């Protein structure tokens, strides 16, 4: 599992998202970081760059 | 008047033994006596309901019923747009929102001749959990008002269980139809992704959102789904395929059907309460006795499905509500604020990984179901918890049993499979192959008719 983001990284991510959080909210959010990283680890698997997304776009008769 | 199912009411209405006005009055009486305790309605529409009931009665007397939903009292979750009628999504942000058009599902139900009893309580924007910092309070469970209904279609679950409506619209992004159905002891089906139009319904997470029926029985869900299903060009993911007759197979038994059990989901990955386990075991015994074959199925751990669906859900919600999150974050409930905050921490790469995993998981389910008609697991871990026992960060609590079938887009129904030691319902979940709702409903209906659980309503309703 990659390292849990520190305060500076968290501030950067929040600034990039445009969310304005107070200190209490940031502290609350910090309590989730480990669980969120564990979640990400479950979908981050070695599968190679050719692996396709679930999204499927098909062309129908209307597109032709 | 006792509370009829839709099937019973339709037969009585068709033979002029029950008037839609009489039925609507009975539902209104229950609303008047129970909803102060249940908070199932965010906006009752009593005058409109009576006017629609009188019009339905006149129409039926003149021309006969348009179908089995003609004259049936219903409710709409308050994220479903209704022309000229407030649709607030239970949020301060939309407190003055009056849509100028009906959602497709609302329009179809109106065309079928239903009676709109009102807009139903939801979690804010179908997200978060029971919140006390919203314009109106969260709904409560009719089996015990100290307990949670589950959500986000909380008002629909409570109102159907209490007989204030015969059916209602729910929406389901990770279990928001099936969770309230499970905890309120009713039936709720999340159809295949694309079967029921999402047009005019506030999004939660685009690729996981489903609209579907919630009613007292699987048979009633079939009747309601018949009205809702079908192609809609207003929804870009609407499936363009023929709609079968969902009631045609009801009563034809389950002999020869093959039923898979995803035992590790509810026995190992997230061990359910004893009453829920007993309900699942009983369901399988009923199916076996009726001539079905039972086999075990192994999938990836429930935690993988939960992680995949949650990461997609967090990201798609954050995108859908990004503008308001940046400019009006304090106007959301604390629970929704927390969900939106998480969106800042999931990167584009994380989202792509989740969608790659989604394809793998869906392929896995498809392969496992190749020779099966349905698979079975829990609908919820046990009886409804108390209102004050819902975790602050519930997305990181134990994995839910419903999310896998939002990830896969497969149809799934929760029905009551008994009662626990606290007297609250427990449930079982049946899952079918894509667009095989008729099979799922047939199996659920067979189980309900072979057991006695549909004979019990909450004590507050019977009193």
Contacts between the chains, C-beta under 8 A, distances in Angstrom:
chain1	res1	chain2	res2	distance
A	5	B	345	7.6
A	10	B	345	7.9
A	13	B	344	5.1
A	13	B	345	6.0
A	14	B	341	7.9
A	14	B	344	5.2
A	16	B	344	7.4
A	17	B	318	7.6
A	17	B	325	7.9
A	17	B	326	7.8
A	17	B	343	6.6
A	17	B	344	3.6
A	18	B	322	7.5
A	18	B	325	7.5
A	18	B	326	3.9
A	19	B	325	6.0
A	19	B	326	6.5
A	19	B	329	6.3
A	19	B	340	7.1
A	19	B	341	6.3
A	19	B	344	5.5
A	20	B	326	7.8
A	20	B	329	6.5
A	21	B	329	7.8
A	21	B	341	6.5
A	25	B	337	7.3
A	25	B	341	6.6
A	28	B	338	6.9
A	28	B	392	7.9
A	29	B	338	7.6
A	29	B	341	5.1
A	29	B	342	7.5
A	29	B	345	7.5
A	31	B	393	7.4
A	32	B	342	6.8
A	32	B	345	7.9
A	32	B	393	5.7
A	32	B	396	6.2
A	33	B	345	7.2
A	35	B	393	7.5
A	35	B	396	4.1
A	36	B	342	6.8
A	36	B	345	5.8
A	36	B	346	7.5
A	36	B	396	7.6
A	38	B	307	7.8
A	39	B	306	7.9
A	39	B	307	4.1
A	39	B	310	6.1
A	39	B	311	6.0
A	39	B	396	7.8
A	40	B	307	7.6
A	40	B	311	6.8
A	40	B	346	7.6
A	40	B	350	5.2
A	40	B	353	7.3
A	42	B	303	6.4
A	42	B	304	5.1
A	42	B	307	3.9
A	42	B	308	7.2
A	42	B	357	7.6
A	43	B	304	7.7
A	43	B	307	5.8
A	43	B	308	5.4
A	43	B	311	6.2
A	43	B	350	7.3
A	43	B	353	4.5
A	43	B	354	4.6
A	43	B	356	7.5
A	43	B	357	4.1
A	44	B	350	7.6
A	44	B	353	4.9
A	45	B	353	7.8
A	45	B	357	7.0
A	47	B	356	6.2
A	47	B	360	7.6
A	51	B	356	4.8
A	51	B	359	7.6
A	52	B	356	7.1
A	52	B	359	6.0
A	53	B	352	6.4
A	53	B	355	4.2
A	53	B	356	5.9
A	53	B	358	7.8
A	53	B	359	6.5
A	54	B	207	7.7
A	54	B	355	4.6
A	54	B	356	7.3
A	54	B	358	3.8
A	54	B	359	4.3
A	54	B	362	6.5
A	55	B	207	7.3
A	55	B	355	6.2
A	60	B	240	7.3
